[in-house]
Amino acid sequence: MSLFLRFCFMDTWKRNRWKLKERFRLFTTHLQAPDPHVGKVISINISLAQRFKMGKLEEARHLFDQMAHRTVSSWNTMISGYSRWGRYPEALTLVSFMHRSCVTLNEVSFSAVLSACARSGSLLLGKQVHSLLLKSGYERSTFSVLFRACSSLCSFRQGQLLHAHLVKTPFQVNVYVGTALVDFYSKCGHLADAQRSFSSIFTPNVAAWTALINGHAYHGLGSEAILLFRSMLLQGVVPNAATFVGVLSACSHAGLVSEGLRIFHSMQRCYGVTPTIEHYTCVVDLLGRSGHVKEAEEFIIKMPIEADGIIWGALLNASWFWKEMKVGERAADKLFSLDPNPTFAFVVLSNIYAILGRWGQKTRLRKKLQSLELRKDPGCSWIELNNDIHLFSVEDKTHPYSDVIYTTVEHITATINSIIPLNYLYSSNGG
């Protein structure tokens, strides 16, 4: 009994409330259950959770397969455990087995399954589970998970439909659901809706403020994000590490170098937040974007933690943009020491050599790149249209309407070239 109590209340501050609620329900069921099988099932469920925590996934599956009696909590433990370790196919396969076994999904089940669908990009199954959820009713944490899933899947229309259901429930002003709604609209670029959703929260906490700030920063509205940050401080809400990432990113987009440095240096002194590698990356990006490339290099050298490839990559990119070639070469050397074959560094350094007129070095670098058979991964983007996700990547012609799309792009490009002077295009590209 004492083992189970310790398990129930272990790491409570790090876990969601519904998990604690589920364990307490299992505990009270165990106390009241006349059937000896119930106590055995609860004990096995605890063992399953412990094995997942230790990373013993195969042992957990073997134990699960040997169970003569499985409760919905047994299935939930397996699905959540596989998802936590990134084994989404196994988690979603269990959902099908669960359905065929006539086990009814509860709130914990829906949360676990939808999280797995969102992280694995299983849009069709996510919609099916969402449809089932509509027939089953909602609870507070379910709304939060659904909104996170919609933002991860870029499914704006589904999120809007979910919001329509939310207004019919008492959860609309709940800070946790409201924060998930703000985050959803922010990531989808609908900042006016995000602001309205934020205003409906009775008492916004730091997570709600951070979601709104990060949304404005991500979409290039740096000045607005800074104003929101100041409003948050006036409300007496203390920022956390995630808040500062958003604020520093906002300063970078808005070119507010002095403001960004002031906020960075106030993190630990005024708020007790120790800067992490993400915060240092934001400062390097802030200095690099604004043309303070040498200051960015000095900042990296003085960092109390070791710079990673992302930081040196940001400096290399800024060096190329602002034609600080010596700094760029040093940044590339650092990248090569961290990763012998960084494709990004090869490409940017090759462009630097071209600008300097060092064609021999450029040719040698390109040949080395070809000999290593390295290829820069093409960027991609996607949009939602009529409840379908359309994916696009560089030089991709697999889309059924690719001919029409390329014709339209060529028309737009020709129109732009006819409006913008040719000499401006050359000067903008470093010609």
C-alpha positions in Angstrom: 0.0 0.0 0.0 2.8 2.5 0.9 4.5 1.8 -2.4 1.3 2.8 -4.3 0.9 6.0 -2.2 4.5 7.0 -3.0 3.8 6.4 -6.6 0.6 8.4 -6.5 2.2 11.5 -5.1 5.6 11.2 -6.8 6.6 14.3 -8.8 3.1 15.8 -8.5 4.3 19.3 -9.4 5.7 18.0 -12.6 2.7 16.0 -13.7 -0.8 17.0 -15.0 -3.6 17.1 -12.5 -5.6 14.5 -14.5 -2.8 11.9 -13.9 -3.0 12.4 -10.1 -6.8 12.3 -10.3 -6.6 9.0 -12.2 -4.2 7.4 -9.7 -6.2 8.5 -6.8 -9.3 7.0 -8.4 -7.4 3.8 -8.9 -6.3 3.9 -5.2 -9.9 4.4 -3.9 -11.1 1.6 -6.3 -8.5 -0.7 -4.8 -9.7 0.0 -1.3 -13.3 -0.6 -2.1 -13.0 -3.4 -4.6 -14.2 -6.8 -3.4 -12.8 -8.5 -6.5 -9.2 -9.7 -5.9 -8.4 -9.3 -9.6 -8.8 -5.6 -9.3 -5.9 -5.2 -6.9 -3.7 -7.4 -9.1 -4.5 -5.3 -12.2 -3.7 -2.1 -10.3 -0.4 -3.6 -9.2 0.5 -4.5 -12.8 -0.5 -1.1 -14.0 2.0 0.4 -11.6 4.7 -2.0 -12.8 3.9 -0.9 -16.4 4.4 2.8 -15.6 7.6 2.1 -13.7 9.1 0.1 -16.6 8.2 2.9 -19.1 9.8 5.4 -16.7 13.1 3.3 -16.7 12.9 3.0 -20.5 12.2 -0.8 -20.4 9.6 -0.7 -23.2 9.9 -4.3 -24.3 9.4 -5.5 -20.7 6.4 -3.3 -20.4 4.9 -4.7 -23.6 5.5 -8.3 -22.5 3.9 -7.7 -19.1 0.9 -6.0 -20.8 0.5 -8.9 -23.3 0.5 -11.4 -20.3 -2.4 -9.6 -18.5 -5.5 -11.6 -18.2 -7.6 -8.6 -17.2 -6.9 -5.1 -18.6 -8.6 -1.9 -17.5 -8.8 1.3 -19.4 -5.9 2.5 -17.2 -3.8 -0.4 -18.5 -4.3 0.8 -22.1 -3.7 4.5 -21.1 -0.4 3.6 -19.5 0.8 1.8 -22.6 -0.3 4.5 -25.0 1.2 7.3 -22.9 4.4 5.4 -22.3 5.0 4.7 -26.0 4.3 8.3 -26.8 6.7 9.6 -24.2 9.5 7.7 -25.8 8.5 8.7 -29.4 7.2 5.3 -30.4 4.1 6.7 -32.0 3.3 3.9 -34.4 3.1 1.4 -31.4 1.0 3.9 -29.4 -1.5 4.4 -32.3 -1.6 0.6 -33.0 -2.7 0.0 -29.5 -5.6 2.5 -30.0 -7.0 0.2 -32.7 -6.6 -2.9 -30.5 -8.2 -0.9 -27.7 -11.2 -0.1 -29.9 -11.5 -3.7 -31.1 -11.4 -4.9 -27.5 -14.5 -2.8 -26.8 -12.7 -0.6 -24.2 -14.3 2.8 -23.9 -11.9 5.7 -24.1 -11.9 8.1 -21.1 -10.5 11.6 -20.7 -7.0 10.3 -20.1 -7.3 8.1 -23.2 -8.3 11.0 -25.5 -5.5 13.2 -24.2 -2.9 10.5 -24.8 -4.2 9.5 -28.2 -4.5 13.1 -29.5 -1.0 13.9 -28.2 0.4 11.0 -30.1 -1.6 12.0 -33.3 -0.3 15.5 -33.1 3.4 14.6 -32.6 3.3 11.9 -35.3 1.4 14.0 -37.8 -1.4 11.4 -38.0 -4.1 13.8 -39.3 -6.7 11.3 -40.4 -6.6 9.3 -37.1 -6.6 12.6 -35.2 -9.8 13.6 -37.0 -11.4 10.3 -36.3 -10.6 10.5 -32.6 -11.8 14.1 -32.6 -15.1 13.0 -34.1 -15.5 10.3 -31.4 -14.7 12.9 -28.7 -17.5 15.1 -30.0 -19.9 12.3 -29.2 -18.4 11.6 -25.8 -18.3 15.1 -24.3 -15.4 17.1 -23.0 -13.4 17.9 -19.9 -11.1 20.8 -19.3 -7.8 19.0 -20.0 -9.2 17.5 -23.2 -9.8 21.0 -24.7 -6.2 21.9 -23.9 -4.8 18.9 -25.7 -7.2 19.3 -28.6 -6.1 22.9 -29.2 -2.4 21.9 -29.0 -3.1 19.2 -31.5 -4.8 21.6 -33.9 -1.8 24.0 -33.7 0.7 21.2 -34.3 -1.3 20.0 -37.3 -1.8 23.5 -38.6 -5.5 22.7 -38.6 -7.1 26.1 -38.2 -10.6 25.1 -39.3 -10.7 22.2 -36.8 -9.6 24.6 -34.1 -12.3 27.0 -34.9 -14.9 24.3 -34.7 -13.5 23.2 -31.4 -13.7 26.8 -30.2 -17.4 26.9 -31.2 -18.0 23.9 -28.9 -15.9 25.5 -26.1 -18.2 28.6 -25.8 -21.0 26.2 -24.8 -19.1 24.9 -21.8 -18.0 26.5 -18.5 -14.3 26.1 -19.5 -14.1 29.2 -21.7 -12.7 31.4 -18.9 -10.4 28.7 -17.5 -6.8 29.8 -17.6 -5.4 26.5 -18.8 -7.9 26.1 -21.6 -7.7 29.8 -22.4 -3.9 29.6 -22.7 -4.1 26.7 -25.1 -6.6 28.7 -27.2 -4.3 31.8 -27.2 -1.4 29.6 -28.2 -3.5 28.0 -31.0 -4.5 31.3 -32.6 -1.1 32.8 -32.1 0.7 29.9 -33.9 -1.9 30.1 -36.7 -1.2 33.8 -37.2 -4.6 35.0 -36.1 -3.4 37.4 -33.5 -6.6 39.4 -33.2 -8.4 36.2 -32.2 -5.5 35.4 -29.9 -5.9 38.8 -28.2 -9.7 38.3 -27.8 -9.2 34.8 -26.3 -6.6 36.2 -23.9 -9.0 39.0 -22.8 -11.6 36.3 -22.0 -9.3 34.7 -19.4 -10.4 35.8 -15.9 -6.9 35.9 -14.4 -4.1 35.4 -17.1 -1.0 33.7 -15.7 2.5 33.8 -17.0 1.9 31.0 -19.5 -1.0 32.9 -21.1 1.0 36.1 -21.3 4.0 34.2 -22.8 1.8 32.5 -25.4 0.5 36.0 -26.5 4.0 37.5 -26.5 5.6 34.6 -28.4 2.8 34.8 -31.0 3.5 38.4 -31.8 7.3 37.9 -31.7 7.0 34.8 -34.1 5.1 36.8 -36.7 7.5 39.7 -36.7 5.5 42.1 -34.5 8.4 42.8 -32.1 7.3 46.2 -30.9 3.9 44.9 -30.0 5.4 42.0 -28.2 7.6 44.3 -26.1 4.5 46.4 -25.2 2.7 43.2 -24.0 5.8 42.3 -21.9 5.7 45.7 -20.2 1.9 45.3 -19.6 2.6 41.9 -18.0 5.1 43.4 -15.6 2.7 46.2 -14.7 0.1 43.5 -13.8 2.6 42.0 -11.4 3.1 38.8 -13.4 6.7 37.5 -13.0 8.2 36.3 -16.3 9.8 32.9 -16.7 12.5 31.5 -19.0 10.0 30.9 -21.8 8.8 34.5 -21.6 12.3 35.8 -22.0 12.9 33.7 -25.1 9.9 35.3 -26.7 10.8 38.8 -25.6 14.4 38.5 -26.8 13.2 37.2 -30.1 10.8 40.1 -30.4 13.7 42.6 -29.8 15.6 40.8 -32.5 12.8 41.2 -35.0 12.2 44.8 -34.1 15.9 45.7 -34.1 15.8 46.9 -30.5 19.4 46.1 -29.6 19.7 48.2 -26.4 16.3 47.1 -25.1 17.1 43.4 -25.8 20.5 43.6 -24.0 18.9 45.4 -21.1 16.2 42.7 -20.7 18.8 39.9 -21.1 21.0 41.3 -18.3 17.9 41.8 -16.1 16.9 38.1 -16.3 19.0 36.8 -13.4 19.5 40.1 -11.5 15.8 41.1 -11.3 13.8 37.9 -11.8 16.2 35.0 -10.8 16.0 33.4 -14.2 19.4 31.8 -15.3 20.0 32.3 -19.0 20.1 29.1 -21.1 21.5 28.3 -24.5 18.2 29.5 -26.0 18.6 32.9 -24.5 22.2 33.3 -25.6 21.2 32.3 -29.1 18.5 35.0 -29.1 21.1 37.6 -28.1 23.6 36.5 -30.8 20.7 36.7 -33.3 19.8 40.1 -32.0 23.3 41.5 -32.5 23.8 39.7 -35.8 20.6 40.9 -37.4 21.3 44.5 -36.5 24.8 44.4 -38.0 26.8 44.2 -34.7 28.6 41.1 -36.0 31.9 41.6 -34.1 30.1 42.3 -30.9 28.2 39.1 -31.4 31.4 37.2 -31.7 32.8 38.8 -28.6 29.5 37.9 -26.8 29.9 34.3 -27.8 33.5 34.2 -26.6 32.5 35.5 -23.1 29.6 33.2 -22.7 29.8 31.1 -19.5 28.5 28.0 -21.3 29.9 26.5 -24.5 28.3 27.7 -27.7 26.6 25.1 -29.9 26.3 24.8 -33.6 23.1 26.8 -33.7 24.8 29.9 -32.2 27.9 29.6 -34.5 25.5 29.1 -37.4 23.6 32.3 -36.5 26.9 34.2 -36.4 28.0 32.7 -39.8 24.8 33.7 -41.4 25.0 37.2 -40.0 28.6 37.5 -41.2 27.6 36.6 -44.7 24.7 39.0 -44.8 26.8 42.0 -43.4 29.9 41.0 -45.4 32.0 40.4 -42.3 34.1 37.8 -44.0 36.8 37.3 -41.4 34.3 36.7 -38.7 32.4 34.3 -41.0 35.5 32.2 -41.6 36.1 31.9 -37.9 32.5 30.9 -37.3 32.7 28.3 -40.1 35.9 26.9 -38.5 34.0 26.5 -35.2 31.2 24.8 -37.0 33.6 22.4 -38.7 35.1 21.6 -35.2 31.7 20.7 -33.9 30.5 18.8 -37.0 33.0 17.7 -39.7 30.3 17.9 -42.4 27.9 20.7 -41.7 26.1 21.3 -45.0 25.0 24.8 -44.0 28.5 25.9 -43.3 29.8 24.6 -46.6 27.1 26.5 -48.5 27.5 29.8 -46.7 31.3 29.7 -46.7 31.3 29.0 -50.4 29.2 32.1 -50.9 31.6 34.1 -48.7 34.5 33.0 -50.9 32.6 34.0 -54.0 32.0 37.5 -52.6 35.7 37.8 -51.8 36.6 36.7 -55.3 38.5 33.6 -53.9 37.2 31.3 -56.7 39.8 28.6 -56.2 38.8 28.1 -52.5 35.1 28.2 -53.5 35.7 25.5 -56.2 37.6 23.3 -53.7 34.9 23.7 -51.1 32.1 22.8 -53.6 34.1 19.7 -54.8 34.5 18.6 -51.2 30.8 19.0 -50.6 30.1 16.9 -53.7 32.6 14.2 -52.7 31.0 13.9 -49.3 27.6 13.5 -51.0 26.2 16.1 -48.7 23.0 17.7 -49.7 21.2 20.6 -48.0 17.8 19.5 -46.9 15.2 21.6 -48.9 12.9 23.8 -46.9 9.2 23.0 -46.8 5.9 24.7 -45.9 2.3 23.7 -45.7 -1.1 25.3 -45.6 -4.6 24.1 -44.8 -7.3 24.5 -47.4 -10.7 23.0 -47.2 -9.7 20.7 -44.3 -6.7 19.3 -46.3 -3.0 19.9 -45.6 -1.0 20.8 -48.7 2.8 20.4 -48.4 5.3 22.3 -50.6 9.1 22.0 -50.9 11.7 23.4 -53.2 11.5 22.2 -56.8 8.8 19.7 -55.8 6.3 18.9 -58.6 4.3 16.1 -56.9 1.4 18.3 -56.0 -1.6 17.7 -58.4 -1.8 21.4 -59.2 1.9 22.0 -59.5 1.7 23.2 -63.1 -0.8 25.9 -62.1 1.2 26.8 -59.1 4.5 27.3 -61.0 2.8 29.3 -63.7 1.3 31.6 -61.0 4.7 32.0 -59.3 6.4 32.8 -62.6 3.7 35.4 -63.3 4.2 37.0 -59.9 8.0 37.0 -60.4 7.7 38.7 -63.8 5.4 41.3 -62.3 7.8 42.1 -59.5 10.8 42.3 -61.9 8.8 44.8 -64.1 8.2 47.0 -61.1 11.5 46.9 -59.1 14.6 48.4 -60.9 17.1 45.8 -62.0 20.0 47.6 -60.3 18.2 47.4 -57.0 17.9 43.6 -57.3 21.6 43.3 -58.0 22.6 45.5 -55.1 20.2 43.7 -52.7 21.9 40.3 -53.5 25.4 41.6 -53.0 26.1 42.0 -56.7 
